[in-house]
């Protein structure tokens, strides 16, 4: 199925959320960014596992691109990095979410629509 997500991941020990966002963007896209303002925050609670996930999103400016090599797991999963306009990302997220509703896509759409 089609799924689209913004770059992201967990905060490692000793990192701030902004440092984690910067690292994850670099690892997943190869881009060095200057993180600017916080777009917002979403808290998800997963009752069945008693887990809480807090996601923060930031605006950023491009600094430099670094070569990015896809890892074997991403290739096997059929993942690929795509760059699209803001209008296209909204359309792609809405279409994919209509086909297969997914919390991550809904969360990403919330942040994108705040731009």
C-alpha positions in Angstrom: 0.0 0.0 0.0 1.0 3.6 -0.4 2.2 5.4 2.7 3.9 8.7 3.0 5.6 10.1 6.1 7.6 13.1 7.2 11.1 12.3 8.4 11.2 11.5 12.1 12.0 9.1 14.9 12.8 8.8 18.5 14.7 11.0 20.8 18.0 9.4 22.0 19.3 9.7 25.5 20.8 13.1 26.1 19.1 14.7 23.0 16.6 17.5 22.9 13.6 17.0 20.6 15.1 19.6 18.3 18.4 17.8 18.1 16.6 14.5 17.4 14.5 16.1 14.6 17.8 17.4 13.1 19.5 14.0 13.3 16.5 12.1 12.0 16.1 14.5 9.0 19.8 14.0 8.2 19.7 10.2 8.5 16.5 9.8 6.5 17.0 12.5 3.8 20.7 13.3 3.7 19.8 17.0 4.3 21.6 19.3 6.7 19.0 21.7 8.0 18.7 24.7 10.2 15.7 24.0 12.4 13.6 27.1 13.1 10.3 27.4 14.8 8.1 24.6 16.3 5.0 23.9 14.2 3.2 22.1 17.0 3.0 19.0 19.1 0.8 15.9 19.1 0.4 13.4 21.9 -0.8 9.9 21.1 -1.8 7.4 23.8 -1.9 3.7 23.1 -4.0 2.3 25.8 -3.5 -1.4 25.0 0.3 -1.0 25.5 0.1 1.9 28.1 2.4 3.9 25.8 2.5 7.6 25.1 4.1 9.1 22.0 4.8 12.8 21.8 5.6 14.2 18.4 6.9 17.6 17.7 7.4 19.2 14.3 9.6 22.1 13.2 10.1 24.3 10.2 13.6 24.2 8.7 15.8 25.9 6.1 18.1 23.9 3.8 21.8 24.2 4.5 23.5 21.4 2.5 22.7 18.0 0.9 24.8 14.9 1.8 24.9 11.7 -0.2 22.2 9.3 1.1 22.5 5.6 0.8 19.3 3.6 1.4 19.7 0.7 3.9 18.8 -2.8 2.9 15.6 -2.9 5.1 14.3 0.2 3.3 15.0 -1.2 -0.1 13.4 -4.5 0.8 10.3 -2.7 2.1 10.0 -0.8 -1.1 10.7 2.6 0.5 12.0 5.4 -1.5 12.7 9.1 -0.8 10.5 11.5 -2.8 10.4 15.3 -2.9 7.1 16.9 -3.7 5.6 20.4 -3.4 3.5 21.3 -0.4 0.3 21.0 -2.4 1.3 17.6 -3.7 2.2 16.3 -0.2 -1.2 17.3 1.0 -2.8 15.5 -1.9 -0.6 12.3 -1.5 -1.2 12.1 2.3 -5.0 12.5 1.9 -5.2 9.9 -0.9 -3.0 7.4 1.0 -4.9 8.0 4.2 -8.3 7.4 2.4 -7.0 4.1 1.1 -5.5 2.9 4.4 -6.0 5.2 7.4 -2.9 5.4 9.5 -2.1 7.4 12.6 1.3 8.6 11.3 -0.2 10.0 8.1 -3.0 11.7 10.0 -0.4 13.2 12.4 1.8 14.4 9.5 -1.2 15.9 7.8 -2.0 17.9 10.9 1.5 19.4 10.9 1.5 20.1 7.1 -1.8 21.9 7.2 -0.5 24.2 9.9 2.1 25.6 7.5 
